[in-house]
Amino acid sequence: MQHGFVKVCAATVQVKVADVQFNIRRIIEAIGESYKKGSSVTVFHELCISGYTCGDLFNQRMLQESVEKAVIEVAEATAGMHALIFVGAPLVCGGKLYNCAVAISDGEVLGVIPKTFLPNYGEFYEQRNFSCAPKENGVISVLGRNIPFGTNLIFKCIDNADLMVSAEICEDLWAPKSPSVSHALAGATVIVNLSCSNEIDGKAEYRKELVKMQSAKLICGYVYSDAGDGESTTDAVFAGHNIISENGTVLAQSKLFENDLLYSEIDVQCVADERKRTASSFFAESEGGYKIIPFKSNPTNGELTRTFPMTPFVPSGSNIRERMDVIISMQAKGLEKRLKHTGAKTAVIGVSGGLDSALALLVTCRAFQFLNMDLKHVIAVTMPCFGSTEKTKSNSVKLMEALGVTSRIISIEESVKRHFADIGHNENDYDITFENAQARIRTLVLMDLANEYDGLVIGTGDLSELALGWATYNGDHMSMYSVNCSVPKTLVKRLVKHEAERLGGKAQRVLESILSTEISPELLPTSEGKQMQKTEDIIGPYVLHDFFLFYALRFGFRPSKIAFIAEYTFKSEYDAATINKWLKLFYKRFFSQQYKRSCIPDGIKVGSVSLSPRGDWRMPSDAIAALWTEDIN
């Protein structure tokens, strides 16, 4: 698989307690199945060769010897398979019995990792049978073969330098200082966990959050395999709760009590780049005492199965309403502080009847509510001109009335015509001058009204427009404070929908009408009352541009990788040619329009991406886009 994606598998197989031959037949079958599916890393559950619930049978030499032979038998069954496989086994080293993860690849046992933290509370009594992992690496003999033994082992893929795998076992994850912390600091990008975590009420959600947060904290992929059917139910039941997570996101998890093989793809390239970008001072391969062991990855690697949200900037989940409300409050709090600091008595805002100005007006009203200021001091101005439609003019006025702000209607047609006359421009020539003059006249009106009423001009432009440079320099590009500057268009739409539902009544009706209005700058004359300009026909769908923006800036993906995941994500909406067309335009505009972003007004960051030249994004205005555009097919 390309672009750093590595298929992994968390495998739960049926076991019979102490029936070693039965267990390894199931394990070998599952290894073959996972390899055919393209898995490069397959992880089985804790002590799967013997069963976890053997109790004092672990101390029987007959079981120990049977397990030792079975480990080699499983290893030999993988001959010719270029993949890394972990199985759980009780093994003897130096006269002590250890609970181990055994790493196998291409017919060989590559290493054995003993469990560090042995639970000895409640239903667990592992210290009765097992010893804790020694502090230093050593060697274990398995049927006369000397194999690296210890917790400080990293398995590094020969074919993919970003794929570095280490293991911990069940309770190790629950410990305050998990071995995986040291593994990650030493360079491991994927942590595997062989577990036998019994099921009790509420534990599954806790377990999922633990795996999720460990992957976030360590900026890694985390593959958790849990025991299920076949373990003894004398005192506990096991549900086979497998989890695959990457950097704080659960990519896949199994249903409880359904023994199966769980697959997903971990983006180890993204993990490695994210560490370099955000935490380079923590992650380094200089962590001492680690032995690096090479292995080869599955050359097929299978098909991509994980999902990518079409609108990555838009929150999802059960608490979406709460998160939407927090975002709007963040925007409003930023404006509240600026109004306080400047002593402004009013806020002046241009309202076009479109999404961006609707959100900016809603945010401004909330800021005034935070300040306990009369909403009549919010001066909302609609400025119709050549391209304004009756629908947008009507919606502007209705929204002002519904929110209870001061409304002004100032036609700028005559002002623009006089300006054309002053500069000698033919008013029938619908060129860029014709369009931008309107935007600049509107900004002039707003700025002067702000002076007249001792206020601040509130900017309405959004993050998507900034990324594409879809703004008139010193026109709608300029304000005294910009509340939407880090809110992309897809999120603007969702926030307006949220406020519509929250407010209800007349405000909801007009906001729903605005939501149904096609996006347009309305700078060209209408034809029979209809818009002549449709923004997304000119620059492309915002849902694609926001997708491109997120992965280009949040993760620094190369264009060909963005195209790869966009084609996979939008396969039912857009073909590859369409995606590549708009992706090329995105990069060309992103590079050529940086000069507009270099001097944007203040405004807060609300999400993971911002283009503020004072904050997240510092880029020369004359950088060349060729390297990026040439990477697109």
Secondary structure as GFF3:
##gff-version 3
##sequence-region A 1 633
A	DSSP	beta_strand	5	11	.	.	.	ID=ss1
A	DSSP	alpha_helix	20	36	.	.	.	ID=ss2
A	DSSP	beta_strand	41	43	.	.	.	ID=ss3
A	DSSP	three_ten_helix	52	59	.	.	.	ID=ss4
A	DSSP	alpha_helix	61	77	.	.	.	ID=ss5
A	DSSP	beta_strand	84	93	.	.	.	ID=ss6
A	DSSP	beta_strand	96	105	.	.	.	ID=ss7
A	DSSP	beta_strand	108	114	.	.	.	ID=ss8
A	DSSP	three_ten_helix	126	128	.	.	.	ID=ss9
A	DSSP	beta_strand	138	142	.	.	.	ID=ss10
A	DSSP	beta_strand	145	149	.	.	.	ID=ss11
A	DSSP	beta_strand	153	157	.	.	.	ID=ss12
A	DSSP	beta_strand	164	169	.	.	.	ID=ss13
A	DSSP	alpha_helix	171	174	.	.	.	ID=ss14
A	DSSP	alpha_helix	179	185	.	.	.	ID=ss15
A	DSSP	beta_strand	190	195	.	.	.	ID=ss16
A	DSSP	alpha_helix	203	218	.	.	.	ID=ss17
A	DSSP	beta_strand	221	226	.	.	.	ID=ss18
A	DSSP	beta_strand	243	246	.	.	.	ID=ss19
A	DSSP	beta_strand	249	253	.	.	.	ID=ss20
A	DSSP	beta_strand	261	267	.	.	.	ID=ss21
A	DSSP	alpha_helix	268	278	.	.	.	ID=ss22
A	DSSP	beta_strand	291	295	.	.	.	ID=ss23
A	DSSP	alpha_helix	320	342	.	.	.	ID=ss24
A	DSSP	beta_strand	346	350	.	.	.	ID=ss25
A	DSSP	alpha_helix	355	370	.	.	.	ID=ss26
A	DSSP	three_ten_helix	375	377	.	.	.	ID=ss27
A	DSSP	beta_strand	378	382	.	.	.	ID=ss28
A	DSSP	alpha_helix	390	403	.	.	.	ID=ss29
A	DSSP	beta_strand	406	409	.	.	.	ID=ss30
A	DSSP	alpha_helix	413	423	.	.	.	ID=ss31
A	DSSP	alpha_helix	432	452	.	.	.	ID=ss32
A	DSSP	beta_strand	455	459	.	.	.	ID=ss33
A	DSSP	alpha_helix	463	468	.	.	.	ID=ss34
A	DSSP	beta_strand	481	482	.	.	.	ID=ss35
A	DSSP	alpha_helix	489	503	.	.	.	ID=ss36
A	DSSP	alpha_helix	505	515	.	.	.	ID=ss37
A	DSSP	alpha_helix	535	539	.	.	.	ID=ss38
A	DSSP	alpha_helix	542	549	.	.	.	ID=ss39
A	DSSP	pi_helix	550	554	.	.	.	ID=ss40
A	DSSP	alpha_helix	559	569	.	.	.	ID=ss41
A	DSSP	alpha_helix	576	592	.	.	.	ID=ss42
A	DSSP	alpha_helix	594	597	.	.	.	ID=ss43
A	DSSP	alpha_helix	626	629	.	.	.	ID=ss44
###
